[in-house]
């Protein structure tokens, strides 16, 4: 039976989340084209919604209770109680930085950057995890006081380092990936306004903002089939296809490696897309293995994001503004 707890009168009244167990759906790397999102958050709320986050908290009997508040301070309590033994891990695009038509133009707002710097002063481990190169992620966020995991965790640039280190197994495939990108960059693809992004060990094809997104997507579907036929792997995101080496590259593996040996009690991870589900899964496994006591999975909701990012989250925040509120809560008081 699910225990439902009422919010105190001093808290903002908002809609309760559904009461089914929060992590019953398995995740993993998405290798098939994502369906058109059917956002449950678009439906009218049961009561007026005036806040941007929802929280599912463990009850005393081991079940799940759903609570919503203006700022998820109660859910963040395990981190705030002992920042010296806590880690804050964050996706960048769609989490810290708003999604834009051209990925190269994405930026982390100054207010978010300043809060992130304050979080880094208080918490033992702070890192950003991105599909971009680690050096590009650092330049985009604009602070060298935290660590960066690039290529979805296959590349590491620790705080204070001047150069990133790429997983040797991934590095062996970098040339083959570049060759595929060059071969795929045809006049027909350009006419569809598909943009190629060379990430080194990964090549990405973006169709966001193409004049005819359906035609662009059809051209990319052909590319995906060709990549798979040559032994490469494909991964679909928000209006982007990534072609990757046939080795394990995902945020879950990257985070598990990054946290190995760290003396931590609590870890928070926030993300908005398919790749972030791997991070959710990995943290659940670390908690099950008792390597970490407290895990807080933060789903950043959006119109384009996968419903699973909401379904599998402990906290759900509304876009990058919700993340900003969460960062404020982490350093409040």
C-alpha positions as CSV (number, residue, x, y, z in Angstrom):
1,X,0.0,0.0,0.0
2,X,1.3,3.5,-0.8
3,X,1.5,6.0,2.0
4,X,0.5,9.5,0.9
5,X,1.6,12.4,3.0
6,X,-0.1,15.8,3.0
7,X,1.9,18.9,2.6
8,X,2.1,21.3,5.5
9,X,0.0,24.4,5.2
10,X,3.1,26.5,4.8
11,X,4.0,24.7,1.6
12,X,2.7,25.3,-1.8
13,X,-0.3,23.1,-2.7
14,X,0.4,21.2,-6.0
15,X,-0.6,18.0,-7.7
16,X,0.4,14.6,-6.3
17,X,2.4,12.3,-8.6
18,X,1.0,8.8,-9.3
19,X,1.6,6.3,-6.6
20,X,3.1,3.4,-8.4
21,X,6.7,2.3,-7.5
22,X,9.1,4.8,-9.0
23,X,11.7,2.5,-10.6
24,X,9.8,-0.5,-12.1
25,X,10.9,0.3,-15.6
26,X,14.3,-0.9,-16.7
27,X,16.5,1.5,-18.6
28,X,19.5,1.3,-20.8
29,X,21.0,2.7,-23.9
30,X,18.4,3.5,-26.5
31,X,19.3,2.1,-29.9
32,X,16.0,2.5,-31.6
33,X,14.4,5.7,-32.8
34,X,12.4,7.3,-29.9
35,X,8.7,7.6,-30.4
36,X,6.9,10.9,-30.3
37,X,6.8,11.9,-26.7
38,X,3.4,11.7,-24.9
39,X,4.0,14.0,-22.0
40,X,1.9,13.1,-19.0
41,X,2.7,16.5,-17.5
42,X,0.7,18.1,-20.3
43,X,-2.5,16.8,-18.8
44,X,-4.4,19.1,-16.4
45,X,-3.3,18.7,-12.8
46,X,-5.7,17.3,-10.1
47,X,-5.2,20.6,-8.1
48,X,-3.6,23.9,-9.1
49,X,0.1,23.6,-9.9
50,X,2.2,26.5,-8.7
51,X,5.6,25.0,-8.2
52,X,8.1,23.5,-10.6
53,X,9.2,20.3,-8.8
54,X,7.7,17.0,-7.6
55,X,9.2,14.6,-5.2
56,X,8.9,10.9,-4.4
57,X,10.2,10.1,-0.9
58,X,10.7,6.7,0.8
59,X,8.3,6.1,3.6
60,X,9.2,4.4,6.8
61,X,7.7,1.1,5.6
62,X,9.9,0.9,2.5
63,X,7.1,2.0,0.1
64,X,7.0,5.2,-1.9
65,X,5.0,8.3,-1.1
66,X,4.5,11.2,-3.4
67,X,5.0,14.7,-2.2
68,X,5.3,18.0,-4.1
69,X,6.7,21.3,-2.8
70,X,8.0,24.6,-4.1
71,X,11.6,23.6,-3.5
72,X,12.5,19.9,-3.0
73,X,14.5,20.6,0.2
74,X,13.3,17.5,2.0
75,X,14.4,15.2,-0.9
76,X,17.8,17.0,-0.9
77,X,18.3,16.6,2.8
78,X,20.7,13.6,2.5
79,X,23.0,15.8,0.5
80,X,22.6,19.0,2.5
81,X,23.1,17.2,5.8
82,X,26.7,16.3,5.0
83,X,28.0,18.0,1.8
84,X,31.5,16.8,2.5
85,X,30.3,13.2,1.6
86,X,28.0,14.1,-1.2
87,X,28.3,14.3,-5.0
88,X,26.2,16.5,-7.4
89,X,26.3,15.2,-11.0
90,X,24.6,17.1,-13.8
91,X,23.8,16.8,-17.5
92,X,24.4,20.0,-19.5
93,X,22.2,20.4,-22.6
94,X,18.5,20.6,-21.5
95,X,19.5,20.5,-17.9
96,X,21.9,23.4,-17.2
97,X,21.7,25.0,-20.6
98,X,18.4,25.5,-22.6
99,X,18.1,23.5,-25.8
100,X,18.7,25.7,-28.8
101,X,18.4,25.1,-32.6
102,X,22.2,24.9,-33.1
103,X,24.0,22.9,-30.5
104,X,27.2,25.0,-30.9
105,X,25.2,28.1,-29.7
106,X,24.1,26.5,-26.4
107,X,25.3,28.3,-23.3
108,X,24.9,27.9,-19.5
109,X,23.2,31.1,-18.2
110,X,25.3,33.2,-15.8
111,X,23.0,32.7,-12.9
112,X,23.2,28.9,-13.3
113,X,27.0,29.1,-13.6
114,X,27.3,31.2,-10.4
115,X,25.1,28.8,-8.5
116,X,27.1,25.8,-9.8
117,X,30.3,27.4,-8.6
118,X,28.8,27.9,-5.1
119,X,27.6,24.2,-5.1
120,X,31.2,23.2,-6.0
121,X,32.5,25.1,-2.9
122,X,30.2,23.2,-0.6
123,X,30.0,19.6,-1.9
124,X,32.7,17.0,-2.1
125,X,32.3,16.1,-5.8
126,X,30.6,18.1,-8.5
127,X,30.7,17.1,-12.2
128,X,29.0,17.6,-15.5
129,X,28.3,14.6,-17.7
130,X,27.8,15.4,-21.4
131,X,27.8,13.9,-24.8
132,X,30.1,16.7,-25.9
133,X,33.9,16.6,-25.6
134,X,35.0,17.3,-22.0
135,X,36.9,20.4,-23.0
136,X,33.9,21.7,-24.9
137,X,31.7,21.0,-21.9
138,X,34.0,22.9,-19.6
139,X,34.1,25.9,-22.0
140,X,30.3,25.8,-22.2
141,X,29.8,25.7,-18.5
142,X,32.6,28.2,-17.8
143,X,34.2,27.0,-14.6
144,X,37.3,24.8,-14.1
145,X,36.5,24.1,-10.4
146,X,34.4,21.0,-11.3
147,X,35.1,17.8,-13.2
148,X,33.7,17.0,-16.7
149,X,32.8,13.6,-18.2
150,X,32.7,13.9,-22.0
151,X,31.5,11.5,-24.7
152,X,28.8,10.3,-22.2
153,X,31.4,9.3,-19.7
154,X,34.1,7.9,-22.0
155,X,36.4,10.9,-21.5
156,X,37.4,12.5,-18.1
157,X,38.6,16.0,-17.4
158,X,39.0,16.4,-13.6
159,X,38.9,19.7,-11.9
160,X,42.3,21.4,-12.3
161,X,43.4,19.2,-15.2
162,X,44.5,20.8,-18.4
163,X,43.9,17.8,-20.7
164,X,41.1,15.2,-20.8
165,X,41.8,11.5,-20.8
166,X,39.9,9.3,-23.3
167,X,39.1,5.6,-22.7
168,X,41.7,3.8,-24.8
169,X,39.2,1.3,-26.1
170,X,37.1,4.2,-27.5
171,X,40.1,6.0,-28.8
172,X,41.0,3.1,-31.1
173,X,37.7,3.7,-33.0
174,X,38.0,7.5,-33.3
175,X,39.4,7.4,-36.8
176,X,36.8,5.0,-38.1
177,X,34.0,7.2,-36.7
178,X,35.5,10.3,-38.4
179,X,35.6,8.4,-41.7
180,X,32.0,7.5,-41.4
181,X,31.1,11.1,-40.7
182,X,33.0,12.3,-43.8
183,X,31.4,9.7,-46.0
184,X,27.9,10.6,-44.6
185,X,28.4,14.3,-45.2
186,X,26.8,14.3,-48.7
187,X,25.1,17.0,-50.8
188,X,21.8,15.3,-50.3
189,X,22.2,15.4,-46.5
190,X,23.1,19.1,-46.6
191,X,20.1,19.9,-48.8
192,X,18.0,18.4,-45.9
193,X,19.8,20.9,-43.6
194,X,21.1,18.0,-41.4
195,X,24.0,19.3,-39.4
196,X,27.0,17.1,-38.6
197,X,28.8,17.4,-35.3
198,X,32.3,15.8,-35.1
199,X,32.8,14.8,-31.4
200,X,36.0,12.9,-32.2
201,X,35.0,9.4,-30.9
202,X,31.3,10.1,-31.7
203,X,29.7,11.7,-34.7
204,X,26.3,13.3,-34.3
205,X,23.6,14.3,-36.9
206,X,21.2,17.0,-35.9
207,X,17.9,17.7,-37.7
208,X,16.4,20.3,-35.2
209,X,15.2,23.3,-37.2
210,X,15.5,21.7,-40.6
211,X,13.0,23.2,-43.1
212,X,11.4,19.7,-43.5
213,X,12.2,17.8,-40.4
214,X,10.4,14.7,-41.6
215,X,12.5,14.5,-44.8
216,X,15.7,15.2,-42.7
217,X,14.7,12.4,-40.3
218,X,14.1,10.0,-43.2
219,X,17.6,10.7,-44.5
220,X,19.0,10.1,-41.0
221,X,17.2,6.8,-40.7
222,X,19.1,5.7,-43.8
223,X,22.3,6.8,-42.2
224,X,21.5,4.8,-39.0
225,X,20.9,1.6,-41.0
226,X,24.2,2.1,-42.8
227,X,26.1,2.7,-39.6
228,X,24.7,-0.5,-38.1
229,X,25.5,-2.5,-41.2
230,X,29.1,-1.5,-40.9
231,X,29.3,-2.6,-37.2
232,X,28.9,0.8,-35.6
233,X,26.3,1.6,-32.9
234,X,23.6,4.2,-33.0
235,X,22.0,6.1,-30.3
236,X,18.9,8.4,-30.6
237,X,18.4,11.6,-28.6
238,X,16.3,14.7,-28.9
239,X,16.3,15.3,-32.7
240,X,19.8,13.9,-32.9
241,X,21.4,10.6,-34.0
242,X,24.8,9.7,-32.6
243,X,27.0,7.1,-34.3
244,X,29.4,5.5,-31.8
245,X,32.1,2.8,-31.7
246,X,30.9,-0.8,-30.9
247,X,32.1,-0.5,-27.3
248,X,30.2,0.4,-24.2
249,X,29.7,4.1,-24.0
250,X,27.1,5.4,-21.6
251,X,26.7,7.8,-18.7
252,X,26.1,4.9,-16.3
253,X,29.4,3.3,-16.9
254,X,31.2,6.6,-16.9
255,X,29.7,7.7,-13.6
256,X,30.4,4.3,-12.0
257,X,34.0,4.6,-13.0
258,X,34.3,8.2,-11.9
259,X,32.8,7.5,-8.5
260,X,34.9,4.4,-7.9
261,X,36.8,4.8,-4.6
262,X,35.1,8.0,-3.6
263,X,34.0,8.1,0.0
264,X,30.4,9.3,-0.4
265,X,27.1,8.8,1.3
266,X,24.8,10.6,-1.2
267,X,24.8,11.2,-4.9
268,X,22.4,13.4,-7.0
269,X,22.2,13.1,-10.7
270,X,20.0,15.4,-12.9
271,X,19.2,14.9,-16.6
272,X,16.6,15.3,-19.3
273,X,17.2,12.7,-22.1
274,X,17.5,9.0,-23.0
275,X,21.3,9.0,-22.1
276,X,20.5,10.1,-18.6
277,X,18.5,7.0,-17.9
278,X,21.8,5.0,-18.0
279,X,23.0,7.3,-15.1
280,X,19.7,6.7,-13.2
281,X,20.2,2.9,-13.6
282,X,23.9,2.9,-12.5
283,X,23.1,4.9,-9.4
284,X,20.4,2.5,-8.5
285,X,22.8,-0.4,-8.9
286,X,25.4,1.4,-6.7
287,X,22.8,1.9,-4.1
288,X,21.7,-1.8,-4.3
289,X,25.4,-2.8,-3.8
290,X,25.5,-0.4,-0.8
291,X,28.3,1.5,-2.3
292,X,26.1,4.6,-1.9
293,X,23.5,5.1,0.9
294,X,21.4,7.8,-0.7
295,X,20.6,8.4,-4.3
296,X,18.5,11.3,-5.7
297,X,17.6,11.0,-9.4
298,X,16.3,14.3,-10.8
299,X,14.3,14.2,-14.0
300,X,14.2,17.4,-16.0
301,X,10.9,17.5,-17.8
302,X,10.4,18.9,-21.3
303,X,8.1,18.6,-24.3
304,X,10.6,16.5,-26.2
305,X,12.1,14.5,-23.4
306,X,11.3,10.8,-22.9
307,X,8.5,10.0,-20.5
308,X,10.8,7.5,-18.7
309,X,12.9,10.4,-17.5
310,X,9.9,11.5,-15.4
311,X,8.8,7.9,-14.5
312,X,12.1,6.9,-13.2
313,X,13.0,10.1,-11.3
314,X,12.9,10.7,-7.5
315,X,12.4,14.4,-8.2
316,X,11.0,16.0,-11.3
317,X,11.8,19.6,-12.1
318,X,10.4,21.8,-14.9
319,X,13.1,22.5,-17.4
320,X,16.3,24.4,-16.8
321,X,14.5,26.9,-14.5
322,X,13.6,24.0,-12.3
323,X,17.2,23.0,-12.2
324,X,18.1,26.5,-11.2
325,X,15.7,26.3,-8.2
326,X,17.2,22.9,-7.3
327,X,20.7,24.3,-7.2
328,X,19.5,27.2,-5.1
329,X,18.0,24.7,-2.7
330,X,21.3,22.8,-2.5
331,X,23.1,25.9,-1.2
332,X,20.3,27.6,0.8
333,X,20.9,28.3,4.4
